[in-house]
């Protein structure tokens, strides 16, 4: 019987160990990625920031209704679609972001009216002695009445402006910027009424 010394025997232990280590490392690497993804998902799912603009400033509990009168256009240049759209957008914003109920009655607790007072174009930039950019200035005069507390009545001006290339005509600018003009005026009017500035 031939006996071989144990040192002459070759066992594939080292190879198997290396093979197992590679699999283990790959497994743990995938596991780390999976755990990281789960933690991110949990973090973003439960730690979301919720923001609401409902009643931006506490409205007294006795105030229940509002009325937005037709907002007039008294500017020298009249854009025929601006004030009708502004009137509707303001109503929608108040309905959507407060608890107040719209009414058309004269006894509305908040009575909102006003008029477009300025709609003009001025030169805002000059290059080589020529106008390079113009500015559309839009101003609205707000008249606010609190029928339950006349000491809260006020009048204020809300303004916005837009710079545009001097090569553009006013109708071109209006076609592209009218939604922004209406949104900014609506936000400005809403903030003057419902925020404590």
Residue pairs with C-beta under 8 A, 6 or more apart in sequence:
53 97
54 97
54 98
54 99
55 97
55 98
55 99
55 194
56 97
56 190
56 191
56 194
56 195
57 194
57 195
57 196
59 98
59 99
59 100
59 194
60 148
60 149
62 109
62 148
63 100
63 109
63 110
63 146
63 148
64 100
64 101
64 109
65 100
65 101
65 102
65 103
65 105
65 107
65 108
65 109
65 110
66 94
66 98
66 100
66 101
66 102
66 103
66 108
66 109
66 110
66 111
66 112
67 102
67 103
67 104
67 105
67 106
67 108
67 110
67 111
67 112
68 87
68 90
68 91
68 94
68 102
68 112
68 113
69 111
69 112
69 113
70 83
70 84
70 87
71 83
71 86
71 87
71 90
71 113
71 114
71 115
71 116
71 140
72 83
72 114
72 115
72 116
73 79
73 80
73 82
73 83
73 115
73 116
73 119
74 115
74 116
74 117
75 116
75 117
75 118
75 119
75 120
76 119
76 120
77 119
77 120
77 170
78 119
79 119
79 174
79 178
81 178
82 116
82 119
82 178
82 181
82 182
83 115
83 116
85 178
85 182
86 116
86 140
86 182
86 185
86 186
89 182
89 183
89 186
90 112
90 186
90 189
90 190
91 102
93 186
93 187
93 190
94 100
94 102
94 190
95 102
97 190
97 194
98 194
100 109
100 110
107 147
108 147
109 146
109 147
109 148
110 144
110 145
110 146
110 147
110 193
111 144
111 145
111 146
111 147
112 142
112 143
112 144
112 145
112 189
112 193
113 143
113 145
114 140
114 141
114 142
114 143
114 189
115 140
115 141
116 138
116 139
116 140
116 141
117 139
117 140
117 141
117 157
118 137
118 138
118 139
118 159
119 136
119 137
119 138
119 139
120 136
120 137
121 134
121 135
121 136
121 137
121 170
122 134
122 135
122 137
123 131
123 133
123 134
123 135
123 166
124 133
124 134
124 135
124 163
125 131
125 132
125 133
125 163
125 166
126 132
130 166
131 166
132 165
132 166
133 163
133 164
133 165
133 166
134 163
134 164
134 165
134 166
134 168
135 161
135 162
135 163
135 164
136 161
136 162
136 164
136 170
136 173
136 177
136 181
137 159
137 161
138 159
138 160
138 161
138 162
138 181
138 185
139 157
139 158
139 159
140 157
140 158
140 159
140 185
140 188
140 189
141 155
141 156
141 157
142 155
142 156
142 157
142 158
142 189
142 192
142 193
143 155
144 152
144 153
144 154
144 155
144 156
144 192
144 193
145 153
146 152
146 153
156 192
158 185
158 188
158 189
158 192
159 188
160 181
160 184
160 185
160 188
162 173
162 177
162 180
162 181
164 173
164 177
191 197
